[in-house]
């Protein structure tokens, strides 16, 4: 018999391990909502040209990593390797930004890469886009949001690697200087770096294979115009006021071509992996125009959920059920099942073990299913009460049935 396996570079995430993924999604949605971001839902595949133009043909993502295919009409489509270009395309198509728009997203992305820990061919990102705002405080807000998300997900000892790559006009003189530097070391560069040097020499700074060759290269931060310089100073001052730790990383350019000015990555210092960044972002003030829209300043981030879960401090799986209903014996099973339905209608996350099981077996099922508490339907039911037990503290008491919602809220 044929045994099917998932495609290389993908993961199956099953219960109970999926609990932490649910926690990540709910935490991000709630936190981004606190900051005023609302969900943007876009297609998983787009026109290939959208990513070639938006992400940049000189990037490794477009050059080597995209999943591209022709549909039955011969149109070239690509599974999204990232979400920002899709969100911007959708906003332009809807008429553009009126004032400001704050959008969040969550979902799978796709890149054809060599699979390893923290680098999959189908991976998950959560992100936000702050559209229509040029103030440096927008950069600070987005950086803070990502930092707080990592705190809420128990990722310890995180530092922000921070840089600025200036404005397009600033990069003209810098590009010439960097190209001259690279030409002097052309024999030391990888073949990929030589190819990228012609289209966008900044990409060479991002090449892991050319770290030694570019040591001592000129860096963007030394070639800033007055506006970009003032913007970056304001970003650093804002992070200082909020107490967010950062270090300047002059060679950080990120892997996508649409960035300008502020760029950053989140680095957990205790996370030992080849892919050490668990998220990052930057400002992309020219992307709207590049994709045919009106000039619109913007800044955003993307958080790598796969890597965040790998980097989390060792902790128990979160409990996902508010209550597990246990029938004290076969005579109470129908009553317990009917009560379970009423609990669910009241918005309580509840479950029970079906079939003829002992009380001990039902308690074991409650623990396996991730319940925070158990309610036993037994002799007390006749007096309008149930026995409840907090599975985290072990405390147990008898309470009136109508007080179960309040008891759960307190525990």
Secondary structure, 3 states (H helix, E strand, C coil): CCCCCCCCCCCCCCCCCHHHHHHHHHHHHHHHHHCCCEECCCCCEEEHHHHHHHCCCCCHHHHHHCCEEECCCCCEEEECCCCHHHHHHHHHHCCCCCCCEEEEEEEEEECCCCCECCECCEEEEEEEEEECCCCHHHHHHHHHHHHHHHHHCCCCCEEEEEEECCCHHHHHHHHHHHHHHHHHCHHHCCHHHHHHHHHCCHHHHCCHHHCCCCCCCCCHHHHCCHHHHHHHHHHHHHHHHHCCCEEECCCCCCCCCCCEEEEEEEEECCCCCCCCEEEEEEECCCHHHHCCCCCCCEEEEEEEHHHHHHHCCCCCCCCCECEEEEECCHHHHHHHHHHHHHHHHCCCCEEECCCCCCHHHHHHHHHHCCECEEEEECHHHHHCEEEEEECCCCCEEEEEHHHHHHHHHHC
